[in-house]
Amino acid sequence: MSISTAARAMPARTLTPTGVGFADGDYKPVEQITVSVLDYGFTRSDVTYDVVHVWDGRFFRLEHHLDRFLASMARLRMSIPHDRDAIRAILMECVRRTGLREAYVAMLCTRGRPPAGVRDLRQCANSFVAYALPFIWIASPEKQQSGLSAVIAPRPRIPAQSVDPTIKNYHWLDMERSLFDAYDAGADTVILPSMDGVVTEGPGFNVFAVRDGTVMTPDSGVLEGITRQTVIDICRRNGIAVEIRPVPVAEFRDADEIFLTSTAGGVMPLTRLDGRVYGNGAPGAMTTRIRDLYWTWHREEAETTPVAYDD
Ligand SMILES: Cc1ncc(COP(=O)(O)O)c(C=O)c1O
């Protein structure tokens, strides 16, 4: 039996907890999901994607992620034969087939490739792929107890005027090279400044600082993270002062508390930056309060969409 015949024959009721993907109209074990080396998504990083998570059997803020994914595709002039409802159903089905209660769920749209001998982007057949994996943490819950360490990168983030960071993208070489600088310095991760010396974001996360009870996060030059927006919403709903504005690196370093936000890990305390220790090396009170609220919101019906499991 060929691989694709085997995949089509994959019984819907067999759970595949290592991961299930969707490509070319079929659900398959995630290891069988492939993208051609000739796809411009690979050769030109001409791709957009989104990642949503499932926690305790419920998608968190799924509609926010679909909004962002569809907006990113529209701005890259990509289109696929699946509308919003179909994409939602595909993501749901990927998770259902894994049986996972905690999952990392990705959707991607690549440019695809033009017909042989043609280089016209308008003739590319854009392709859609989705998959659900066991939950992925940027920093494990144990690591979050003590807090992460980071350095400020020696190179700026790609300017937003060149690659718009609000279109979720894989232009990550600035961040990947900076991660090696962080490893060399014995740190867990890295935060990139902008060309003009304000903080931006890091590999897979937005950044926040807390000073005198006010929470602040950069207003531009960053992905508008769904976790970032959730923290802003949490602050506003709980009477916590929040400022969305440029944050110079020097002001960021001087903060009382720093935390990172991502779908892959939530609200993650940072307790060391370039060797400076924050809060005696333990997560700060404001970070802990926001983090607790963030996970509490995962039980709110208005913020979640239950997965239709078989049992
Ligand atoms: C560059 C970048 N910034 C920020 C984030 C955080 O976004 P979200 O909270 O939507 O996961 C991500 C997530 O992958 C990212 O890649």
Ligand as a Chemical Component Dictionary entry (heavy atoms), coordinates in Angstrom:
data_LIG
# 
_chem_comp.id                   LIG 
_chem_comp.type                 NON-POLYMER 
_chem_comp.pdbx_formal_charge   0 
_chem_comp.three_letter_code    LIG 
# 
loop_
_chem_comp_atom.comp_id 
_chem_comp_atom.atom_id 
_chem_comp_atom.alt_atom_id 
_chem_comp_atom.type_symbol 
_chem_comp_atom.charge 
_chem_comp_atom.model_Cartn_x 
_chem_comp_atom.model_Cartn_y 
_chem_comp_atom.model_Cartn_z 
_chem_comp_atom.pdbx_ordinal 
LIG C1 C1 C 0 8.331 36.551 16.801 1  
LIG C2 C2 C 0 7.218 36.230 17.725 2  
LIG N1 N1 N 0 6.785 37.164 18.586 3  
LIG C3 C3 C 0 5.784 36.903 19.462 4  
LIG C4 C4 C 0 5.186 35.657 19.520 5  
LIG C5 C5 C 0 4.085 35.381 20.522 6  
LIG O1 O1 O 0 2.841 35.350 19.872 7  
LIG P1 P1 P 0 1.608 34.529 20.482 8  
LIG O2 O2 O 0 1.376 35.070 21.845 9  
LIG O3 O3 O 0 0.486 34.798 19.541 10 
LIG O4 O4 O 0 2.031 33.097 20.521 11 
LIG C6 C6 C 0 5.590 34.669 18.620 12 
LIG C7 C7 C 0 4.945 33.345 18.631 13 
LIG O5 O5 O 0 5.321 32.448 17.907 14 
LIG C8 C8 C 0 6.617 34.959 17.707 15 
LIG O6 O6 O 0 7.047 34.044 16.832 16 
# 
loop_
_chem_comp_bond.comp_id 
_chem_comp_bond.atom_id_1 
_chem_comp_bond.atom_id_2 
_chem_comp_bond.value_order 
_chem_comp_bond.pdbx_ordinal 
LIG C1 C2 SING 1  
LIG C2 N1 SING 2  
LIG C2 C8 DOUB 3  
LIG N1 C3 DOUB 4  
LIG C3 C4 SING 5  
LIG C4 C5 SING 6  
LIG C4 C6 DOUB 7  
LIG C5 O1 SING 8  
LIG O1 P1 SING 9  
LIG P1 O2 DOUB 10 
LIG P1 O3 SING 11 
LIG P1 O4 SING 12 
LIG C6 C7 SING 13 
LIG C6 C8 SING 14 
LIG C7 O5 DOUB 15 
LIG C8 O6 SING 16 
# 
